[in-house]
Amino acid sequence: MRRRAFLKGFAAIATAAAAGPLIVTDRTIAQTRTIFVNTWGGSWTAAEEAAFFKPFTEATGIRVRTVAPVSYAKLKAQVQSGSYEWDVTAITQADLLRADREGLVEPVDWTVVKKDKLFPNAVYANGLAYCALGTNLAYRKDKFPQGGPKSWADFWDVKKFPGSRSMLNNAVRTVQFALVADGVPVDKVFPLDVDRAFRKLDQIKPHIKVWWTQGNQSQQLLRDGEVDLIVMWNARASELQQQGLPVELVWHGATITTTMWGVAKGAPNRKPAWEFLQFAVQPKPQADFANKLYYGPTNPDAFKHISPEVSRQLPTYPENVKVAIKPDTVAEADQTAKIQERFTQWLAS
């Protein structure tokens, strides 16, 4: 439902009130409240609907209407114009930092939202992480009967582990993988030594068959046997495993990034928006979301509602966090633009 259509509903209520007495209770007020959420669309939004939106409405009476896809440009435009299409937005870590610097998101109301149960790196002044995704090395086990690669150094070793390869067309992720392949410890990747990374990338570039851009493309490449080794999002690999494909996921040297909730600066429905954020970081909704899409929860207590088998496949599972690249979101955000420009030129050369 668009915001204009919803406002017409308020007009109808006002007309009815003029015609006769209207008894208003706390529950009535709750039932007329609505928040508008900007999210990614598709299966992602469907999982959010089941795990977050519908249960939130059932618990509070506050309705949730979604707008897709996520758009930073529209966030900026609506804050600058004062004409709002949504109140809450899903947003990446890097874009949340950028939005904070540009004054596009509200500081979190900590009188409503409780952060003490969350992983420390899930909490920002202007937003909260509600799930984490891994970008990993994955491979087809049937192509490596004697044992497959266990690290980025192995991925780069085309003699020991022959086979066609594919990587994600993402500059900052690729640079991090190259540094780990070159021997940088996972807890020393930042600040990024970009020159060193590109020297290492020069070695693997001739062996990359496809630089993929869409998650379903990565699955198709592995499913069809077009490639044997690939950089892949953890949830996409887990989905292939569920379908019976012999896929192995490597957590050593993976990157773990989070998707955040942020509230647009000046959004008209801030109070119910904070209530939603508080609901969305509770253990049960987070577990429900993780069980549907295999993205990691940011509330450790969510693992109490997730089976051990599924837990081991999630980015925020403690054993996976230990061997993943230790992030520095601020440093990454500061370097992203220059790295992307160089990476684009490098791919084209």
Protein Blocks (a to p, Z undefined) as FASTA:
>chain_A
ZZklmmmmmmmmmmmmmnpccdddfklmmmmpccddddebjjllmmmmmmmmmmmmmmno
pacdddddddfklmmmmmmnopafbfbdcddfklmmmmmmnopaccddfklmccklpcfk
lpcfkbccfbdcdddddddfklmmnopafbfklmmmmmlmgcdddddddfklmmmmmmmm
nopafklmpccdfklmmmmmmmmmmmmmbacfbfklmmmmmmnomambdcddfklmmmmm
mnopacdddfehpacddddddddehiaklmmmmmmmmmmmgfklmmmmmmmnopacfbfk
lmmmpcfklmmmpfklmklmmmmccddfklmmmmmmmmmmmmmmmmmZZ
